[in-house]
C-alpha cells in the first residue's frame, strides 16, 4: 500500500472534519488557520473552513441590533486532506484545541449525512433574521402593539423558534394568557 506522503495532491481525498476551538473565537480561529496554511505553503490541503452562523436580532431600548450567532459554539468545520503536515499545522494553530475524534487517534471525518444536515440547517436559516428575546419567565412586561396595547402582564412562556411570548394579562379581573410576537412586548419600566 502506498504511503500518504508519496501520494500526489490529486490522489489525496478532501473530507469534512470538526475542530474543537476556543468558544467565542470561531471567526478568529478561521482566519488563523488560513494564515498558518499560507505561511506553510499548504493552502491546497484545505478546501474550506466553515463557521456555521445565523443572524439574530436583539431589541434593546426599542433599538434593533443585528448580530451573528454561531450554530455550534466552540466548533468549526474544515474540509481538508488529512496529511500529517496539514494535520500538524491545523492542530497547532492558535485557538484550535483538537480535532473531534478519539483522543490521540486519527481524526474521524464527518459522515456525508451529517454534513448535509448541517448545511441544510444553515441554508434553511440563511436570510432569516431570528429575534432574540430580552425576556425570561416571570418578567413583568408591557404590551406595545396589537389589540392588547397598554396592558401589562407577566411572561409565562417563551418560544424562540416561533418568535412568540405567552403573557398572562388581567382581563375583567381574570388572568388570561395571550400569545404575542416578541416585537409587541417590552420590559415594564
Steps between C-alpha positions, in 0.01 A plus 500: 500500500623845406578734791323837529822694453565359153144570376454792265264785591243368251490161675445638850131517585359806673252420779304701756630501857384677811744703708463588867603866534490783754134586552412850384813516283379288207546776238849588631602133496374471141729790401789350700465167317501669159807703599693197631419296188628783279817545708572126472423492125225239532183699420401233244462244781191684628204564271282684750483622860136543602351673804123443490310803635163671487399865527311587817317821579518637851264775606629714784344834594285476184815485283555213257850351503603222259770259618640172375452196722710189442298175467757288681692714749851364542501304172580571135497276194793453267517314168855381458737228393621344823872480427737492798627852424152652448375333820801633693459855368125510573533345847775743596317812383423748777146444630467140376471247783468178302326310226180330613570130525671244720759654732848455353357312202433591140223762463171354382353668190136608516254271324334633183155504669638714785653751258177518295295552818726783622505677162123447464441662839725795411326543163156482663586777746697713253346838431252455784553728793439337836383727777663432834278581792626718781229348724487197725223320687331712771621835356250786523432635151285758326323433170592770247315380187192306399151472650630488861711817474575666835416183697764377744567141589745230599696281257384140536672334204751574220531341157817617321428283194162664435609840636204497742453578866205394717401777742238473774294820514197590708179536298183572703691405817594154367852386406499435125796364301558667163758403239686793346792561264822614668479844341155558662645493852758698696636485854291699743683799644 
